[in-house]
Amino acid sequence: MSQTASVWVVLLVALVAANLPFFNDRLFGVVPLSTNAKSLAVRLAELVVLYFLAGGIGLLFERRAGQIAAQGWEFYAVTGSLFIVLAFPGFTWRYLMKHRH
């Protein structure tokens, strides 16, 4: 896989991972919970775990392409902010739109 394709794959994985907590009521989309709805705190915790999972996938692609570059706190601040921005469609759908029940 080319380097450009791997960047697009990581961005697509990050987009799906950022919206996954908001589009279903299962933990990580797999594990059913005993309650009917997840709380916002559970969704945010799930978002943090999925951020690190998407970052791990990016790290695997970077390792396969060559030497891994050292990252400072700025990198994590920017990628964390980008992940939150990518989660905005799911958050909007879950909490800001009216749903008929």
N, C-alpha and C positions, 0 to 999 in steps of 0.2 A: 504494500500500500504506500502511496506517495505521501510526502509530508503534508501537502495541501489537503489530501483526502483525510488524513488522520486528524487534522485540525477541525475539519467539518464534522467528523464523527464525534469528537470530544464536545463540540458545541451542541450537537444534536442530543447527545447523552445528557449534557448539563440542562438543556431545555426540558427534556422529559423528566429528569430527576427533580428539577425545581418545581414542577407543577404536579408531580405525583402525590404529594401529601394533601393537596387541595381537591383533587378530582375523585377521591375515593375515601371510604371510611375504614379501610383495612390498614393495619400497620405495615408500612413499606409495600403496600399493594398486595400483600400475600396473607398476612396473619390476621384472622378475624378477631375483633376485640369483644369483650363481654358487654360493653355499652353500645348503644346504637350509633352515637356520633363521637368523633374524636374532638377533644378540646383544642383550643388554639395552642396551648403549651405543648401538647403532644405533636401537633403539626409542625411547630417551630423546631422541636428537638429532632424530629424526623428530617426536617430540612437541613439541619446541621450535619447529621450523619450522611445524608445523600450528597452534601457538598464535598465531604471528604472522600466519599466513594467515587464521585465524578473526577475529583482531583487525582485519585489513585489511578484511574483509567488513563488520564492525561499523562501521568508519570510513567506508566507502562509504555505508552506510545513514544514518549521522549527517550526512555531508556533504550528502546528498540532502534530509534533513529540515530543514536550516538551518545555522547556524553551528556549527563544531566547537569544543567546549569544551577548554580546556587541561587536561592531566592531569599530576599529579605522580607521584612514585615510589610513593605509596600505592595509586593506581589499578592500577598494574602488579603490585604485590605481591598485591592482592586478586584481580585477574583471573587471575593465574598460579596462585594457590592454588585458585581455583574450577576452573580447567582441570585441575589435578592431581586434584581431587576427582571431576570428571566422568570422568577416566580410570580410576578405581578399579574399575568393573565389568570392563573389559577386562584390567587387570592381574591381578585376582583370577582370571578365567577362564584366563589364560595361565599364571600362575605358582603359584597357590595351590590350584587344583583338580586332582584326579587325572584323567588322560585315558587311556583304553585305546588302545593302539597295535597 
